[in-house]
Structures are given as structure tokens and as C-alpha cells.
């Protein structure tokens, strides 16, 4: 039988590191495990297969497994004992962050992407496992060459449908500039970056209405600051917490 462990939700997780490559051996061991989970009244069986074991997918689906989620190097399948059993949803949202960076002269930092005539706030996708503040600082640096430090979260917006029929959450962060000379690193995506007064930006008819509304609404706003509390006292997970300034400490 395949190597496995029980989880805290009456489920079984197959050890993907010990799954045999031979199809017949895998089939026999998987059948034995499914019989065991049935006798133990387990609700869900989780199976993750790396690309090198992709030939085992038809065997798994033939025994009732369905696809749950996919990463570049692996696919995860599940088998529920009954259709009514709840399992966690696959990811439904992508996350993006934009930086509202204003210098000592009252100018804001904006960028223009290739093929787009509109200037907007620099920013981009938050990578898996990346903190919000790290992501927006990284994106602003890549797109403009400006070093910044995180200050507050000013606002957010949700869009649906977005890419691949999922939703997107866009988080606008206030950043403090630590440098001023523009030096675009991501020349494959960014056509131009510049400092511009908010008055000029808001009065430009070419500015996208959504971007104009964001800047107009947030330019003089206060926001949620990052809590300084040691979050490891709650769990070992990777945490960020942003609170109203009076409660943030």
C-alpha cells in the first residue's frame, strides 16, 4: 500500500516522495490504500504527482480521483468518499500591489507600459509566499529604479472576471521614496517612468479614469500601518497584519 499520513480533517495525504514510477505497482498500491481509507471511513484522499509521474494520472482518475489544483511542476488530485464532503477551494484570486510614491516636491511616480498610452501607478503581481510590502517595493524598483520603504496600505479594489476567469484584488500602498533618479530595470515591459505633479496627472485627459480616481482619492489619505507585534506568538505561519494607526502597535 502507498505510504501516507492522516491529516486533521479526516483525510489521507499520500506521500508523493514514495510513489512508485511503475504503473502496475502504483495501481495495486493505490487500490490497497483506497480499501484501507474506506474501512477507516476517511473523507478525502489527497494525491500530488510531479511531472515525472504524470503517466500515473490516468490510473488515478480511473479510480475516481479528480483534479484539484496545478502548479508548474505538479498536479494535485483528490478523491472524496461522498460528493457532499467539503474540501478547501482552489485559489480563486490573484493579488496585485501598486505603489503611490510621492516625493518632497509633491510629485507622484507613474509608469507607462509598452503598448499603452496611459500612465499609471507602478506595481504588479504579488508572488506566491511574498509579503505585500516586499512585493510592492520590488515592483516599484523594477519598473522605475526608485528605492522606497513601505508606509501604509491606502486602499484596495476587487475585479471580476480577471485572468483565467478568476478574480483579482489590487492593493494600493503608500511608499516613501529613498532615491529620485529614474532607471527602468524592466525594459521589456515598461516604456517610460516619470515624476509628475498630481495636478498635472489628474488634469490629463489621457489618464485612465480608474487610475485618476485612485490618485484623487488617496493622495492625501492616511491608511493602515503594518503592525509591529511579534506574530510568531500566534503561529509559525508567514503573517502580515495591517491595522488602523491608533491600534497598530
C-alpha angles and dihedrals in degrees: 000000000000118000112256147154134217120244129209094262101063090267138126124228116201114220102244091195091065100043109124119237095219109096098216094047090048092049093051094046093047092050090051091050093049090052089051093049090049092052089048091050093236117174105211138019117204121204125181118189124190120220092262088062096045090117087071093062096087090052090052096047089046088061093051105273118142131197118268108170142341136215127185093266104029148027126216122213131188137202118201122201090220132009091245095063112114120228127177114276123251114251110293102180139053118209129223133178131203128195124225100200119180123181131211091272092058093253122139127217117243136172138202121213125215111278094017125103094195127089118221141167115291116251145101149179123347106228124227109282093007121131118239094240093047092048097051093044090050094047094048090050093048094048100040110012089237117137114218143172125223119255114164146332107252103183148320141222134201124216128193133215098025130150117347090001093293129120129258129214115202118198120198115208131189111230130188113225117235094182136026110201113100116226114164111217098179097061091158091068109019121071099180143356128191148158114250134170114255089237092058092045094050093046095051109105090207092064113109109251092231093052091044091052092050094052094043092050099043108031094096099024131117119222149181115311126210112262116243093207117120101252094189087083087072100044144327092253121115105266141186123180127188120188141172106283096248090057101033100097 
